[in-house]
Structure formats: C-alpha cells, structure tokens
Amino acid sequence: TVPPVPLLEVRGLSKAFGGNKAVDDCSFTVPEGSITALIGPNGSGKTTVFNLISGTLGADRGEILLDGERIDREPSWGRAHRGIGRTFQITRLFKEMTVLENIVTPLRSFSIPQLGLGAVSGPEAARAMELLDFVGLAAYRDAKAGSLSYGQQKLIELAQVLVLDPKLILLDEPAGGINPTLIERMGELIRDLNRQGKTFLLVEHNMPFVLGLCDPIRVLAKGHVIAQGSPDHIQKDPAVIDAYLGD
Ligand code: ADP
C-alpha cells in the first residue's frame, strides 16, 4: 500500500543569516490529522522554520509541499489562501481595537479589502462570536484586546486564526507565558479542533504540554532534524537528551 501524502512536507530546507545556518537541510512531515510538535533548544531554528513555511521568509534551498503540491514559491498570502494559518510567539493583536474587531481582521484584509474597519455585523459578526464562544471569551467581545491578560490574548489569537478556516495551523508557543488554567484550556481547544479535522504543527517549550498533546514530535538541533517519532520514542533518544543538555 502507498503511504498517504502528508499534509505538509519540508524537504532539504535551508536558510542562512550571514554565515549562520539557522535552518540546515531540514526535512520532516506533518501527517494529516496530527498534532505534530517541533521542539529543540533555543536557537535551533524553530521560528525560522515557521517563517519559511508561512512564507514570511524565503528559503535558500529546499521544498515545501502542502497536499503534495509545492508552495515554496508562493507569497505568504497565497499560502494562507491554501489553508495555512499561523499564530505568533508574541501575540500580534491590535491592542487598541476590540476583541471582536481583531477576530474579523483577517477577513477584512484578505477577502474583503477595504479601508477603515466599519461596524462588525451580519454573518461576519456571527462567525466571530461563534469563535469567541469557542475559546470561552464571548464576554470580552467589546473589550480592547490590549486590556486582556496575555493568556487570554493567545486564545483570541487562536480564534483569529480560525476565522479563515485553515486546514493546517502553525502555533508558536501556545502555552508560553500563560497560567496553568489557560494552558489546560489551550490544550483542550487544540484537541477539540483536531477532532474536528484540523492539523497542527506547534513549537513549544513546555514539555509536559507537548508530551501530553503531540504525536509525532520532530526534534531540531542546529537547524537539522536529529530525532523524531512518538513522545515515548523521543524521550528515550540519547541524541535528544544530548541536544538539550548541550544548550
Ligand atoms: P528558535 O526559534 O529555535 O529559538 P530561531 O529560528 O529563532 O531559533 O533562530 C535560529 C538561528 O537563526 C539563531 O542563531 C538566530 O540567532 C538566527 N536568526 C533567526 N532569525 C534571524 C534574523 N532575522 N537575522 C539573523 N539571524 C537570525
């Protein structure tokens, strides 16, 4: 039997900054329907890989395939259009805008280009409220995004990425800097979305969170995948232990 085409595949991806090889011949897959983790010590190239996949950076070498089709020459908006959504390590919400306005922003700048924001109403507002309900923050619809806690802002960002209905969601440290209650909620939301068919690739430093949520795991060191597999397999791999101890 032919193995299924992975939802995302990177092949031989490389990116240098000056003489510094941030990503070096990096290859891995994200199976359709998985919650895949990309882990590794600080500076191992995780954020750069995210930037290369989402298209905010161009690769020096290598290929990126979504559903078996090359996307590495497409601009970031084209990749978003194909179904790649992304959140950032530090949230990029518009702090002076309301929560509801933030959630509809991707729709405005994307499929309905228009100047100014105007009122959020009709189907757009209904969809945004549905997503706010989903992340448990409907009561904050009219609050300024900047007035919410950091963890709440991360949940708003998750709702924001969902508004374009991506099939692959890249999450940059979803559990980073947020309290244990919200970490738990974040994990449940990701699992819930995964059951609804969303595929995830996430970068995360919180190992209990990763080990409890993700399978498979890809481990980066110096821009290269040094180990991969199930949480059980990864935890026993001497190369992984070495990479972290050497950090
Ligand atoms: P991680 O996310 O795993 O911490 P990064 O992808 O942020 O790793 O960084 C990988 C390497 O690339 C590091 O050595 C970092 O200093 C370097 N780097 C990342 N972005 C840039 C940039 N825009 N300019 C120069 N060097 C960069």
Residues whose N, C-alpha, C, O or C-beta is under 5 A from the ligand:
A	BS01	ADP	F17 A22 P41 N42 G43 S44 G45 K46 T47 T48
